[in-house]
Amino acid sequence: MKVAIVGAGWAGCAAAVALTRLGHHAIVFESSRAVGGRARGALVHEGQTLDNGQHILIGAYTETLALMESVGIDLSASLLAMPLALRFPDGGGLQLPRLRPPWDAAWGIALANGWSWPDKWSLLRAAIRWRLGGFRCPPEATVAALCRGISSRVMADLLEPLCVSALNTPAATASGQVFLRVLQDSLFALPTRLGAGSTLLLPRVDLSQLFPQSALQMAQQAGGALRLGQRVHTLEPLAQQPGTSRAPSPRWRVDGEDFGALVLACPASEAARLLAGLDGGPVRTWIAQAQALGYEAITTVYAQGPGARLPSPMLALRSSAEEPAQFAFDRGQLGGTKGLLALVASASQGDKAALEQHILRQARQQLGLPQLQVVQTIVEKRATFACTPGLLRPDMQIAPGLLACGDYVQGPYPATLEGAVRSGLAAARAISAGS
């Protein structure tokens, strides 16, 4: 069966690989000239491709890592693995030892620098409560409500940075249930081949090279196609005709070309635009839910300075309204240009110029690097959906032979690469099963 996939982000690439392995031909439409969607290589600086935003993976991304390996990615060469560490330039914060979960978390909390014993006990007590409760909470609970009773120091040093990095939504408005699922699958999961679920995996190559390029190459070699710079304008259902066991009848027409099935792996707003001309209550409901999604931005400032080197490849920064960045990454320690840093502000607010100046001043002061200069600032205004309590996310199934995939589609995870990949795999399985 020939299947159209609209969008060459990580979800679309995952769907293309899975459909190819299931014996189908994946035809991928991508409106831009680059693959990877919101996690892609975007610009070149001193011979190095920089991403449209600094991303990380973790050991709990089991489906993503397995799929990467299956298309020929050398994980140990492409990713730097290190235990979860949220350490600040002043030495405070948490770093987990290389122990089996949950002992790594327990010892990390016990040895956390700058925390008093009441601070540590407040977190351990909450962690025990969450685990005994099956990592469940009322659907309307926010992360802030979930963490009542935990000391303000622990909130500032650990839980708020974890929340904003995983959900890209401030703790005051983020979904407590989704946050608990993230904690369950990372801090409390069994070890994977690359270490604990919480193990940080920092890319050594640009994000397009990390998976999408190899995924689409594999699909093309098996008879699929990649159509870059081709935006889809129309789609329409086809009247069903009896098919044969070898050739099911086409179900959808995309810009005049017939396909056996169609996967919308594009952003929710783009999917809603393409569906606007279709009739039916389920389609109307899907469009309404897609259009109701709120969004959070992520700002990445690439800055360079003579002798700029961090104590580790990744450091946490103390953040506030005037100092919005939460993390700094040393690109020189990740195989890139020496002296180049990536400064990341998740759930960022404000205009690009103001954010850039706030983040640059913050980095100079907290990192002690007065000569840092901005190389490039990238603001992804719709980096992720706002992961709020009780959020109704669109379903994968839209109509017979028409599915959606992406990190925003209904599922247990926030807007992460793992959520996108799992969604793409699920869509491929549903199509092959005759959805």
Secondary structure, DSSP 8 states (H G I E B T S, - for coil): -EEEEE--BHHHHHHHHHHHHTT-EEEEEESSSSSBTTSSEEEEETTEEEESS---EETT-HHHHHHHHHTT--HHHHEEEE--EEE-TTS-EEE--S--TTHHHHHHHHT-BT--HHHHHHHHHHHHHHHHTTT---TT-BHHHHTTTS-HHHIIIIIHHHHHHHHSS-TTTSBHHHHHHHHHHHTTS--BTTBSTT-EEEESS-HHHHTHHHHHHHHHHTT-EEEET-----EEE-------SSS----EEETTEEESEEEE-S-HHHHHHHHTT--SHHHHHHHHHHHH--EEEEEEEEEE-TT---SSSEEE----SSS---EEEEGGGGTS-TTEEEEEEEEE-S-HHHHHHHHHHHHHHHHT-TT-EEEEEEEEEEEEE---TT-----SEEETTEEE-STTSSSSS-SSHHHHHHHHHHHHHHHHTT-
